[in-house]
Amino acid sequence: MNFKSIRGLTLGGAAILGVVGAVGAAPATAAPVLRVINQDLQSNPYQFCYMGGCFNFTAQGFTGFGEILGVRTSGSAAVTATPPIFGSVLPSVSFVDRGTVTYGPPPEAFGYYASFDDTAFARFSNNDNFLGLRVTSNGQDYYGFAYTTNQTLNGIGFETLPGTVITATTDFSGAAVPEPATWAMLILGFGTIGGAMRARRRGEGRFATA
């Protein structure tokens, strides 16, 4: 099975400095990065990798419980899932038309996450749905979502700052859609900006007391 891949690229110091120069001295703020996919998962499964975690998406025809969307994870990747108290642990989606859907750390956003070594299918994943995504890097959690319509993966979004709640959306039209390398560049750039601003504030304090 061939998977179309999006992978973060390792960037050198010049790339990081390019991000810093582009945004200047602005403070690092939560900013979801969205990517349009628009792929039929039943005919062409899709792999998405971010911050050391990979999500392999697939789909099948309609079943009795609407188990259309399938997902397999690797690395630090996990998806929203039904808690063990409800029986079998399976990927769990949220209906788009049931109000605002957020994903993130509790108590800001409720959600049970699980990893799946083998492909597991989400019940009631027909029509429009959101699936919560999470990856862990250096002990910190990054939250995102996948937006699907039946067998089609419409798009994926992720927050660029760890531990930040993301609000799922169906509107990808007004958002920036960076190339794969930009995902890694944004993460590294935000960290560099934060360090530079802290150093700048310390320098200004010493100058003021001189």
Residue, then its C-alpha position, 0 to 999 in steps of 0.5 A: m500500500n502506497f501512502k502519500s506523505i507529508r513530512g517535516l524537513t530538518l532545517g538549518g540555522a539559515a532557515i530559522l533566521g529567515v522565519v525570525g526575520a519575517v516576523g520580526a520581534a512579534p511575540a510567539t502566539a498560538a496560530p493553527v497551521l492548516r493544510v488542504i488535502n481533499q483526498d479520497l481515502q478509499s482509493n488512495p490512503y494518506q499519511f501525515c507526519y508531524m513532530g515525530g508522530c504519523f497518522n495513516f488515514t484510510a476509508q471503507g464503504f458504509t457499514g452498519f455503524g457508519e465505520i468509514l474512517g480508518v486510522r493507524t498511528s505510529g511514533s508519538a501520534a494519538v487520536t481521540a478515542t472512546p474510553p475503555i469504560f465503553g468497551s472496545v477502544l476505537p477512534s472517536v469523531s465529533f459531528v461538525d453540526r453539533g456546535t464548536v469542537t475543540y481539542g487540547p489539554p484538559p480541562e480546557a478541552f475534554g478528550y481521551y486519546a489512544s494510539f492504534d498499531d493496526t488500522a481501526f475504524a471510527r463509528f458514525s464517521n459518515n458525513d462531516n466529522f472532526l477527528g482529534l489529533r495529538v503528537t508528543s515531542n520533548g514531553q510536550d503535546y501538540y493538538g490538531f484535527a482532521y476534517t473528513t466527509n465520508q471517505t474524503l479527507n478534506g484537511i488537517g490543522f495543528e497548533t504550532l505551540p504545545g499545550t494549546v487548545i485548537t478549535a476545529t474548523t471546516d473553513f480552510s479558504g482564508a488560512a495560509v496553506p504552507e508547504p510541508a517544510t514550513w510546518a517544521m520551520l514555524i515550530l523552530g522559528f517560534g522557539t527562536i523568537g521567544g529566546a531572542m525576545r527574552a535576551r532582548r528584554r534582559g539587555e534592555g534592563r541592563f542598559a536602563t540601569a547602567 
